[in-house]
Amino acid sequence: MDAPVAPRWDREPVEEVAVSRSGQGYWSRVRHRFFRDKGAVVGAVIVLALILMAIFAQRLAPYDPGFEDPNGTTMLGAPLPPSPGHWLGTDANGRDALSRVIFGSQVSLEVGLIGNGVASILGLIMGSLAGYFRGWVDTVISRIIGIFLAFPVYLMALALVAVLTPSITTVIGIIIFVYWTATARIIRGQVFALRERDFVEAARAVGQSELAILVRHIFPHLFSTLAVYTSLGIATTVLFEAGLSYLGVGVPHGTPSWGGMISDNQEALTTAPWLIFSPGVAIMLTVISFNLLGDGLREALDPYKE
């Protein structure tokens, strides 16, 4: 996935473009541009539906995702095709596929939102420190970022999983550990340019501390970049979790997970393709919707776009 073009915060402060030539406020224009983008709206609707599905999984799922059909209509070793009683069929263990897809959204969104959210915040802090204070601080942080980026993500994740117990917490920790560097590198470049702006020099002139300048005057200009990269990063981390679960090193075996469902049922691809199709579509929709949302936010939050 190509890296998105960062919003042009380095050209001038947000305050200078807060009101457009038509007199319309910045946030009004953001809202107008976002809802004008049909792709962004579709992405936001799907994301909202996924979040609601994860929150209300207990109410929406027709069966318990980890056990056989309590009505006794399934047979172990004989997956059932989609039917009125099981809309997405059942697997070889008699588990309802729809219920497992619904509960799988909890794992994917929990890992994506928490893992990528914390990684983005860590990247914001480390990138801001490197870009603003420069010197040895920038050297140390940049070297750490370079070391992390030199290793393939999955190879590093597999190495960490080898010494840790598979769990959702472990997967979230791995995502934080490997994904903060991408955000930090982008933020560092943004802060590097912003620290030379006139409004920063004016804040220094009136006696504000360096930390206060960073928090009060630099951070607000990074909101757009952080929002865009966080939403796009969630799509990446959802796919990352699915890949780890498919390899059997993600969440514990038996936990409803989209990647785990594909791994468990891949041998039934020709005889029961619905067992692969349903979690695959769920992963695809989640990744596409977060990408659409991220692209829409990038365009909507650009203060120089009418």
C-alpha positions as CSV (number, residue, x, y, z in Angstrom):
1,M,0.0,0.0,0.0
2,D,1.5,3.3,-1.0
3,A,2.0,5.8,1.7
4,P,-0.6,8.7,1.6
5,V,0.5,12.2,0.9
6,A,0.8,14.0,4.1
7,P,-1.4,17.2,4.5
8,R,0.6,20.3,3.8
9,W,0.9,21.6,7.4
10,D,4.4,22.8,6.8
11,R,3.5,25.6,4.5
12,E,1.8,27.9,7.0
13,P,0.0,27.7,10.4
14,V,-3.6,26.5,10.6
15,E,-4.7,29.8,11.9
16,E,-3.8,31.5,8.6
17,V,-6.3,29.3,6.7
18,A,-9.0,29.0,9.4
19,V,-11.4,30.9,7.2
20,S,-11.7,30.5,3.5
21,R,-12.3,33.2,0.9
22,S,-16.0,32.5,1.1
23,G,-15.9,33.1,4.9
24,Q,-16.7,29.5,5.7
25,G,-15.0,28.1,8.8
26,Y,-12.3,25.5,8.6
27,W,-14.3,22.7,10.3
28,S,-17.4,23.5,8.3
29,R,-15.4,23.0,5.1
30,V,-13.9,19.8,6.5
31,R,-17.4,18.4,7.1
32,H,-18.6,19.6,3.7
33,R,-15.7,18.0,1.9
34,F,-15.9,14.8,3.8
35,F,-19.6,14.2,3.1
36,R,-19.1,15.2,-0.5
37,D,-16.7,12.3,-0.9
38,K,-18.9,9.3,-1.5
39,G,-16.1,6.8,-0.9
40,A,-15.3,8.3,2.5
41,V,-19.0,8.2,3.5
42,V,-19.3,4.6,2.4
43,G,-16.1,3.7,4.4
44,A,-17.3,5.5,7.5
45,V,-20.7,3.7,7.3
46,I,-19.1,0.3,7.0
47,V,-16.6,1.1,9.9
48,L,-19.5,2.2,12.1
49,A,-21.4,-1.0,11.2
50,L,-18.4,-3.1,12.1
51,I,-17.9,-1.3,15.4
52,L,-21.6,-1.8,16.3
53,M,-21.4,-5.4,15.3
54,A,-18.4,-5.9,17.6
55,I,-20.1,-4.1,20.5
56,F,-23.4,-6.0,20.2
57,A,-21.9,-9.4,19.1
58,Q,-23.6,-11.2,22.0
59,R,-27.0,-10.0,20.9
60,L,-26.4,-10.4,17.1
61,A,-24.8,-13.8,17.0
62,P,-27.5,-16.5,16.7
63,Y,-25.3,-19.2,18.4
64,D,-22.4,-19.5,20.7
65,P,-19.3,-19.2,18.4
66,G,-17.3,-21.8,20.3
67,F,-19.6,-24.7,20.6
68,E,-21.9,-27.0,18.6
69,D,-25.3,-26.0,17.6
70,P,-27.5,-26.4,20.7
71,N,-30.4,-27.6,18.6
72,G,-28.4,-30.6,17.5
73,T,-28.8,-30.0,13.8
74,T,-25.1,-30.3,12.9
75,M,-22.8,-33.3,12.7
76,L,-19.2,-33.3,13.6
77,G,-17.0,-33.7,10.5
78,A,-19.9,-32.7,8.2
79,P,-20.0,-29.0,7.5
80,L,-23.5,-27.7,6.6
81,P,-24.0,-25.3,3.6
82,P,-25.8,-22.0,4.1
83,S,-29.4,-22.4,5.1
84,P,-32.2,-20.5,6.9
85,G,-30.9,-21.9,10.2
86,H,-27.3,-21.2,9.5
87,W,-27.0,-18.3,7.0
88,L,-23.3,-18.8,6.4
89,G,-23.2,-22.6,7.1
90,T,-21.3,-24.5,9.8
91,D,-17.7,-25.8,10.0
92,A,-16.6,-29.4,10.6
93,N,-17.0,-28.9,14.4
94,G,-20.6,-27.8,14.0
95,R,-19.9,-24.2,14.8
96,D,-22.1,-21.5,13.2
97,A,-19.9,-19.6,10.7
98,L,-22.0,-16.4,11.0
99,S,-21.6,-16.3,14.8
100,R,-17.9,-16.8,14.5
101,V,-17.6,-14.0,11.9
102,I,-19.5,-11.6,14.2
103,F,-17.4,-12.5,17.2
104,G,-14.3,-12.3,15.0
105,S,-15.0,-8.6,14.5
106,Q,-14.3,-8.1,18.2
107,V,-10.8,-9.5,17.9
108,S,-9.9,-7.6,14.7
109,L,-11.2,-4.2,15.8
110,E,-9.8,-4.6,19.3
111,V,-6.4,-5.3,17.9
112,G,-6.7,-2.7,15.2
113,L,-8.1,0.2,17.3
114,I,-6.1,-0.4,20.5
115,G,-2.8,-1.6,19.0
116,N,-2.7,1.0,16.2
117,G,-4.0,3.8,18.4
118,V,-1.3,3.3,21.0
119,A,1.3,2.9,18.3
120,S,0.2,6.2,16.8
121,I,0.4,8.0,20.1
122,L,3.9,6.6,20.8
123,G,4.9,7.5,17.3
124,L,3.6,11.1,17.8
125,I,5.6,11.5,21.0
126,M,8.8,10.0,19.7
127,G,8.6,11.7,16.3
128,S,7.8,15.1,17.9
129,L,10.8,14.8,20.3
130,A,13.1,13.9,17.5
131,G,11.9,16.6,15.1
132,Y,11.7,19.4,17.7
133,F,14.8,19.0,19.9
134,R,17.1,17.6,17.2
135,G,20.7,17.0,18.3
136,W,21.4,13.7,20.2
137,V,17.7,13.2,20.8
138,D,17.0,13.1,17.1
139,T,20.1,10.9,16.5
140,V,19.1,8.3,19.1
141,I,15.4,8.1,18.0
142,S,16.2,8.1,14.3
143,R,18.7,5.2,14.8
144,I,16.0,3.2,16.7
145,I,13.5,3.9,13.9
146,G,16.1,2.8,11.3
147,I,16.8,-0.4,13.1
148,F,13.1,-1.3,13.4
149,L,12.4,-0.5,9.7
150,A,15.4,-2.6,8.6
151,F,13.6,-5.8,9.7
152,P,10.6,-7.3,7.9
153,V,7.5,-6.8,10.1
154,Y,6.3,-10.4,10.0
155,L,9.8,-11.8,10.7
156,M,10.1,-9.5,13.8
157,A,6.5,-10.5,14.9
158,L,7.3,-14.2,14.6
159,A,10.5,-13.8,16.6
160,L,8.5,-12.0,19.4
161,V,5.7,-14.6,19.4
162,A,8.3,-17.4,19.8
163,V,9.1,-16.1,23.3
164,L,5.6,-14.9,24.3
165,T,2.3,-16.6,25.0
166,P,-0.2,-16.3,22.1
167,S,-3.0,-14.0,23.2
168,I,-4.9,-10.9,22.1
169,T,-2.7,-8.8,24.5
170,T,0.4,-10.3,22.9
171,V,-0.8,-9.4,19.4
172,I,-1.6,-5.8,20.5
173,G,1.8,-5.5,22.2
174,I,3.6,-6.7,19.0
175,I,1.6,-4.2,16.9
176,I,2.6,-1.4,19.2
177,F,6.2,-2.6,19.2
178,V,6.6,-2.8,15.4
179,Y,4.2,-0.1,14.0
180,W,5.1,3.0,16.0
181,T,8.1,3.7,13.9
182,A,6.2,4.5,10.7
183,T,4.2,7.2,12.4
184,A,7.2,8.6,14.2
185,R,9.1,9.0,10.9
186,I,6.3,11.0,9.3
187,I,5.7,13.1,12.5
188,R,9.4,13.9,12.8
189,G,9.5,15.4,9.3
190,Q,6.4,17.5,10.0
191,V,7.7,18.8,13.3
192,F,11.1,19.5,11.7
193,A,9.5,22.0,9.3
194,L,7.0,23.5,11.8
195,R,9.6,24.4,14.4
196,E,11.0,27.0,12.1
197,R,7.7,28.8,11.5
198,D,7.2,32.4,12.7
199,F,4.5,31.4,15.2
200,V,7.0,29.2,17.0
201,E,9.6,32.0,17.1
202,A,6.9,34.3,18.5
203,A,6.1,31.9,21.2
204,R,9.8,31.6,22.2
205,A,10.0,35.4,22.2
206,V,7.3,35.7,24.8
207,G,9.1,33.3,27.1
208,Q,7.1,30.0,26.6
209,S,9.1,26.8,27.4
210,E,10.1,24.4,24.7
211,L,7.7,21.7,26.0
212,A,4.8,24.2,26.1
213,I,5.5,25.3,22.5
214,L,5.6,21.7,21.4
215,V,2.3,20.8,23.1
216,R,0.3,24.0,22.5
217,H,1.5,25.2,19.1
218,I,3.0,22.2,17.3
219,F,0.7,19.3,18.3
220,P,-2.5,21.0,16.9
221,H,-0.9,21.1,13.5
222,L,-0.2,17.3,13.6
223,F,-3.9,16.3,14.1
224,S,-4.6,15.8,10.5
225,T,-1.5,13.7,9.8
226,L,-2.1,11.6,12.9
227,A,-5.8,11.1,12.1
228,V,-5.1,10.0,8.5
229,Y,-2.2,7.7,9.4
230,T,-4.1,6.1,12.3
231,S,-7.2,5.3,10.2
232,L,-5.0,3.8,7.4
233,G,-2.9,2.0,9.9
234,I,-5.9,0.2,11.4
235,A,-6.5,-1.4,8.0
236,T,-2.9,-2.6,8.0
237,T,-3.0,-3.9,11.6
238,V,-6.3,-5.8,11.0
239,L,-4.6,-7.5,8.0
240,F,-1.5,-8.1,10.2
241,E,-3.5,-9.8,12.9
242,A,-5.4,-11.9,10.4
243,G,-2.0,-13.0,9.0
244,L,-0.6,-14.0,12.4
245,S,-3.8,-15.9,13.2
246,Y,-3.7,-17.7,9.9
247,L,-0.1,-18.8,10.7
248,G,-1.3,-20.0,14.1
249,V,0.7,-17.5,16.2
250,G,-1.9,-14.9,16.8
251,V,-4.8,-15.2,19.1
252,P,-5.2,-18.6,21.0
253,H,-6.6,-21.5,18.9
254,G,-10.3,-21.7,19.2
255,T,-10.8,-17.9,19.6
256,P,-13.1,-16.6,16.9
257,S,-10.7,-14.8,14.5
258,W,-11.1,-14.2,10.8
259,G,-7.6,-15.3,10.0
260,G,-8.0,-18.3,12.3
261,M,-11.2,-19.3,10.5
262,I,-9.5,-19.3,7.1
263,S,-6.6,-21.4,8.6
264,D,-8.9,-23.9,10.2
265,N,-11.0,-24.4,7.1
266,Q,-8.5,-24.1,4.3
267,E,-8.6,-27.9,3.7
268,A,-12.4,-27.6,3.0
269,L,-11.9,-25.0,0.2
270,T,-13.3,-27.2,-2.5
271,T,-16.0,-29.0,-0.4
272,A,-17.1,-26.1,1.8
273,P,-16.0,-22.8,0.2
274,W,-18.4,-20.8,2.3
275,L,-16.2,-21.3,5.3
276,I,-13.3,-19.4,3.6
277,F,-15.5,-16.9,1.8
278,S,-17.2,-15.4,4.8
279,P,-14.1,-14.4,6.9
280,G,-12.3,-13.4,3.7
281,V,-15.0,-11.0,2.8
282,A,-15.1,-9.6,6.3
283,I,-11.3,-8.9,6.2
284,M,-11.6,-7.3,2.7
285,L,-14.5,-5.0,3.7
286,T,-12.7,-3.9,6.9
287,V,-9.5,-3.1,5.1
288,I,-11.2,-1.3,2.2
289,S,-13.5,0.7,4.5
290,F,-10.7,2.0,6.7
291,N,-8.7,2.9,3.6
292,L,-11.6,4.8,2.2
293,L,-12.1,6.5,5.5
294,G,-8.4,7.4,5.7
295,D,-8.3,8.8,2.2
296,G,-11.4,10.8,2.9
297,L,-10.0,12.3,6.0
298,R,-6.8,13.2,4.2
299,E,-8.7,15.2,1.6
300,A,-11.2,16.7,4.0
301,L,-8.6,17.9,6.6
302,D,-6.3,19.6,4.0
303,P,-6.8,23.3,4.9
304,Y,-5.6,24.4,1.5
305,K,-8.3,22.5,-0.4
306,E,-11.5,24.4,-1.2
